[in-house]
Amino acid sequence: MIVINVTFVAKPGCAEAFRTAMLDAMKGSRQEDGCIEYRYSADLVDPNTFYLLELWRDEAAFIGHIKGEPFARFIGQMQELVDVPSSDRYIGELTTYDLPR
């Protein structure tokens, strides 16, 4: 499983437009093959900060996602809506089989 955590900071005055873009991307991405979870959340303290959690079945599913139309549309909107570069983390799942005994 591939786990993606991303932090976005919207430009001042763009939080609602960013929220709309996120919800649109979420609807399309959740329908893609291999998507286990695709969830946005908003920071409770800073109204311009948003978080994305993605879970993909495997690397092939994630690659299919970043080549897809919902992702391309969302990335196109980010230039005008995001204030600072996003903070991305790409993480592989640690299963009980990976743990030393």
Sequence and secondary structure as in RCSB ss.txt:
>XXXX:A:sequence
MIVINVTFVAKPGCAEAFRTAMLDAMKGSRQEDGCIEYRYSADLVDPNTFYLLELWRDEAAFIGHIKGEPFARFI
GQMQELVDVPSSDRYIGELTTYDLPR
>XXXX:A:secstr
 EEEEEEEEE TT HHHHHHHHHHHHHHHTTSTTEEEEEEEE SS TTEEEEEEEESSHHHHHHHHTSHHHHHHH
HHHHHHEEEEEEEEEEE   GGGS  
